[in-house]
Amino acid sequence: MAQRKLKVKNIDPRVVTTADLQKLFSKCGLLISARFDTNEFAQYIGTATVIYAKASAAARAVKDYNMAQIDKRTMRVEYASTAM
């Protein structure tokens, strides 16, 4: 099964909202989920998880957004290490 789950790194949640994340990544295809990752104390842990309905949309997001600038930061977008 092709990968639909992505990890996004180097996003500042004080500047970029969950709605911003969803709006940006939905341009590549239908989203199942886009959210900032937190620990058990609800503290941001430095990544976001984006899950698409189709693997082709995830591939497009990696191609379009990996190393792209967002609010003066360079995003890293890569496939999650575990399959959904």
Secondary structure, 3 states (H helix, E strand, C coil): CCCCEEEEECCCCCCCCHHHHHHHHHHHCCEEEEEEEECCCCCEEEEEEEEECCHHHHHHHHHHHCCCEECCEECEEEECCCCC
